[in-house]
């Protein structure tokens, strides 16, 4: 499968079977959230909770994860069986996105918001993206995806290590997003 989703819903967009626990995060549709943390434990917990539980009579959310961690490790650690996981890495492969190719990353995230009725995106690896690109370019990409998020029923969670950014950069990241925790 290529990095680009085909017209209509991709067969990879399947909901998780559920963990039998209740929803513990109030992450609203059409919003993006920044989580200042290292490592990204709260962000992954929130993401897994959203794709594995239902709330208020709604179904579980469809998820898409983009992470610096290897997808096999993420699947094993968080019991994600069906959620598409893209790996931010410099090597070639299926479901691998180069950190220098912000165009493909943007397209992948925007396409997900267009193809998904109720979804959640986890974008883990901001420090890696910024170390491979100019901060302003990464911020523009985040803003573009955030515009699509605000017009959809999707949500986005972005963990950031505050030690990797100066105060100005953190303020720019938080400008159009809400804080989680």
HUGI-V610255 format. One line per field, one symbol per residue. ss: DSSP state (~ for helix, > for strand, _ for the rest). phi: phi as a letter, one per 40 degrees, with the letter a starting at -180 (. if undefined). psi: psi as a letter, one per 30 degrees, with the letter a starting at -180 (. if undefined). A space follows every 50 residues. Layout:
ss=???
phi=???
psi=???
//
This chain:
ss=______________________________>>>>>>____~~~~~~~~~~ ~~_________>>>>>>___~~~~~~~~_____>>>>>_______>>___ _~~~~~~~~~~~~~~___>>>>>__~~~~~~~__~~~~~~~~~~~~~~~~ ____>>>>>>_~~~__~~~~~~~~___>>__
phi=.cccccdgcccccbccchbgbccbbcbccgbbbbbcaacccccccccccc cbbbbfgcccccbabbacccdcccdccbfccbccbbbcacccicfbbccc bcccccdcccdccccbcbbbbbbbhdcccccbacdcccccccccccccdc bbccbbbbcbccccbcccccccccdbbccbg
psi=klfkklkakkffikklflfgllkfkijlkglkkkjjlklheeeeeeeeee ffllkhgllllklkkklfkkeeeeeeeghjefkkkkkjlflllkhkkkff ifeeeeeeeeeeeefkejlkkjjkgeeeeefflkeeeeeeeeeeeeeeef gagllkkjkkjfffkleeeeeeefegllkk.
//
